[in-house]
Amino acid sequence: MNDKVLVIDDERPTLKMFTLLLTAYGYEVLTAENGREGVEIFKRESPELVLTDIKMPVMDGIETLKAIKKLSPATEVIVITGHGDMDLAIQALNLDATDFINKPLKRETLEKALTRARERMIIARNAEGQVTLEEKSRAVVIGVRGNVSTITMPRLTEAFERAVAMGKEAVFIDFEKNASINGAGITGLTELLRNHKDSGMPIFLAGLSSNFRSVFETLGITRLAELFDEEKETLTGG
């Protein structure tokens, strides 16, 4: 894993702030002031992690995301959106962005996003174990790590069907703290939940970050499964 990170933003003070912070975290920081310049740097330097603003002149963040994902689908791309730009965040997830952070940027938020990105990169190198199944006395817990995508969905679907077949009181889909879910993953999960809506078995989604809780609520996924952040042992039976 290389330690290069490319930051694309048309605001020089923002680039300077990212450079100071990311250098302090041990990254080699590459910067670009628009998407077109960023894509050229990406072709030359091949960083494994890219942070890009959404609203920029010349080439915006959405077009930049498309270009980078076309060159390297496995690259972690975190988009930077304005607070409340949920539609843009969802659009980016549908184009395989793996996460998003809001402006104004908070140091703690950036640190968490970087930590999740590094953990997902490590997990991606060992795809086995991204989805686990654990039978409790009252429920079945499906553990999800890394990035839920077209690659992960077949494993998640298989685990979900096995969990339902066990006939417990409920199924928990437990997203670990590094988990992300892109557009394909959201579509696959929504279809999975919709197909089981009439089964009568309660489905709980646990451990989602505040970003993805907002996305799930905006898309109506919370009408298909209940978000759950309390200690799940009381419901699963330990």
Disulfide bonds with the S-S distance in Angstrom:
none
